[in-house]
Amino acid sequence: MKSRPCFRGTEADPARAHTIVAALVLLWCWGSALLVMLNDIDFFSPHDLFDTAHPHHEHIVVALGIGGLVASGVIFLWGRRVPLPAV
């Protein structure tokens, strides 16, 4: 008598796993940006955003927002790439 696994399933789809990881990275970055924005005492202002003489919370918020989009896009596209045929 051969033993069988307790459950039947298929292998995980790597493209789907990368999509989930990309969504989690984006959620983490945008959630962190929201927390930084809420932590700002004088609230988010465009004047502070374009003031490059001193660092402000606004710079961190924009970096997390754009960085989250770029990072999740790279992860998503990396999971969707076509594997090269074996030679």
C-alpha distance (Angstrom), angle and dihedral (degrees) to the residues before:
residue distance angle dihedral
M1 . . .
K2 3.77 . .
S3 3.75 120.9 .
R4 3.80 117.8 -123.2
P5 3.76 129.7 -160.7
C6 3.79 114.6 -97.3
F7 3.78 91.2 -120.2
R8 3.75 135.0 33.6
G9 3.76 118.8 -136.0
T10 3.71 145.6 141.4
E11 3.74 130.0 -111.6
A12 3.78 115.4 -82.7
D13 3.77 114.3 -96.2
P14 3.83 106.7 -118.4
A15 3.80 91.3 -152.3
R16 3.80 90.2 57.3
A17 3.81 92.0 47.3
H18 3.80 90.8 52.2
T19 3.80 90.1 49.5
I20 3.80 90.9 54.2
V21 3.81 92.4 46.3
A22 3.82 90.4 48.1
A23 3.81 90.6 52.0
L24 3.82 91.2 48.4
V25 3.82 92.1 49.7
L26 3.81 90.7 49.8
L27 3.80 91.6 47.2
W28 3.81 91.5 49.5
C29 3.81 93.8 48.4
W30 3.80 94.9 46.0
G31 3.81 91.3 43.7
S32 3.79 89.9 52.2
A33 3.81 89.9 47.8
L34 3.80 89.7 51.9
L35 3.80 91.5 50.9
V36 3.80 91.3 49.1
M37 3.80 90.3 47.8
L38 3.82 91.8 50.6
N39 3.80 90.1 47.7
D40 3.83 91.3 58.9
I41 3.82 108.6 106.6
D42 3.81 98.6 -154.0
F43 3.84 93.8 38.7
F44 3.78 127.5 -119.4
S45 3.81 113.1 -47.6
P46 3.81 131.1 176.3
H47 3.81 89.4 -139.3
D48 3.82 90.8 64.1
L49 3.78 90.9 43.6
F50 3.80 92.8 60.6
D51 3.82 94.1 40.0
T52 3.79 101.5 101.7
A53 3.80 95.5 171.7
H54 3.83 92.5 81.0
P55 3.81 131.5 26.1
H56 3.81 114.7 -109.7
H57 3.80 137.2 -176.6
E58 3.79 88.0 -107.1
H59 3.81 91.6 66.8
I60 3.80 90.9 54.7
V61 3.81 91.8 47.6
V62 3.80 92.8 51.6
A63 3.82 91.9 44.5
L64 3.82 91.4 51.6
G65 3.80 92.1 45.4
I66 3.79 96.8 49.1
G67 3.80 93.6 34.4
G68 3.80 90.4 52.7
L69 3.79 91.3 52.3
V70 3.80 92.6 48.3
A71 3.81 94.6 44.7
S72 3.80 94.4 47.4
G73 3.81 90.6 45.3
V74 3.79 91.5 52.9
I75 3.81 92.0 47.7
F76 3.81 91.7 47.0
L77 3.81 94.2 48.5
W78 3.80 91.9 43.6
G79 3.81 88.8 57.5
R80 3.80 92.2 48.5
R81 3.80 96.7 51.5
V82 3.77 117.7 120.1
P83 3.81 112.7 -113.1
L84 3.79 115.7 -120.6
P85 3.81 115.3 -110.9
A86 3.79 116.4 -105.8
V87 3.77 114.2 -105.9
